[in-house]
Amino acid sequence: MALTVNDGSVITLSQAAEWTQNYRNSEFYSGTNAVFYGKNKIASICNQSGAAGMRIYFAINDNNEPTVVLIGAAEDGTDLENGIIVERGVLCPPICGGGGGESVL
């Protein structure tokens, strides 16, 4: 199956909140809720020649913290290994989406 620029599904805030709560209640939860990346970094990945979108890999960084690594992916499903790869996002916590520093999701 080929990847397309329209892959993925839009979900409701309610469903997103339920699923993220499921994660926080799971054995996999490490204390990190999310990782933020600026839109310029995301655009630089998606605007590369041959990119149909972006693949997000779960990872553990040099500080032994959970994070994700972003890489472009082509329609045939291959990673753009010679392209832009992004990490060093901003972890939540401590900087999260809610007004009091807590995550909205």
C-alpha positions in Angstrom: 0.0 0.0 0.0 1.3 3.4 -0.9 1.4 6.4 1.4 -0.6 9.5 0.4 -0.6 13.1 1.4 -4.0 12.5 2.9 -3.2 9.6 5.3 -4.3 10.0 8.9 -7.7 10.7 10.4 -9.1 13.7 12.2 -10.6 12.9 15.6 -12.5 14.9 18.2 -10.9 16.5 21.2 -12.9 14.2 23.4 -11.5 11.1 21.7 -8.0 12.5 21.8 -8.4 13.3 25.5 -9.6 9.7 26.2 -6.7 8.1 24.2 -4.1 10.3 25.9 -5.6 9.5 29.3 -5.4 5.8 28.4 -1.7 6.2 27.7 -1.1 8.0 31.0 -2.8 5.2 32.8 -0.8 2.5 31.0 2.3 0.6 31.8 4.0 2.6 29.0 3.7 6.0 30.6 7.0 7.5 31.5 5.9 11.0 32.7 6.2 12.7 29.3 2.9 13.6 27.8 4.0 15.2 24.5 6.8 16.7 22.5 6.5 20.1 20.7 8.1 20.9 17.3 7.8 24.3 15.6 6.0 24.5 12.3 9.1 25.6 10.4 10.8 22.3 11.3 7.7 20.3 10.4 7.3 22.2 7.1 11.0 21.6 6.3 10.4 17.9 6.5 7.1 17.9 4.5 8.4 20.3 1.8 11.3 18.1 0.9 11.4 16.7 -2.6 9.8 13.2 -2.6 8.0 13.6 0.7 4.4 12.4 1.0 4.4 13.2 4.7 6.2 12.5 7.9 6.9 9.5 10.0 7.3 9.9 13.7 9.4 7.4 15.6 9.3 6.8 19.3 12.8 7.2 20.8 14.8 7.6 24.0 17.2 10.6 23.9 20.7 11.1 25.3 19.2 12.1 28.7 17.2 8.8 28.8 14.0 10.7 28.3 11.2 9.6 25.9 10.9 11.6 22.8 10.0 11.2 19.1 12.1 11.6 15.9 10.5 13.1 12.8 11.6 12.1 9.3 10.1 12.5 5.8 8.5 9.5 4.2 7.9 8.9 0.5 4.8 7.5 -1.2 6.4 4.1 -1.5 6.8 4.0 2.3 10.5 4.6 2.5 12.1 7.1 4.9 14.0 10.0 3.4 17.2 8.9 5.0 19.3 11.7 3.4 16.8 14.4 4.2 16.0 16.5 7.3 15.6 14.5 10.5 14.3 16.4 13.6 14.5 15.8 17.3 15.3 18.0 20.3 11.6 19.0 20.7 10.2 20.7 23.8 8.9 18.2 26.3 5.5 18.4 28.1 5.9 18.6 31.0 7.3 21.1 31.9 5.9 23.2 29.0 2.4 22.0 28.2 -0.8 23.2 26.5 -3.0 24.3 29.3 -3.1 27.7 31.0 -1.5 26.3 34.3 1.3 24.5 32.5 -0.8 21.3 32.4 -1.6 19.5 29.2 -5.0 20.1 27.5 -5.0 16.5 26.5 
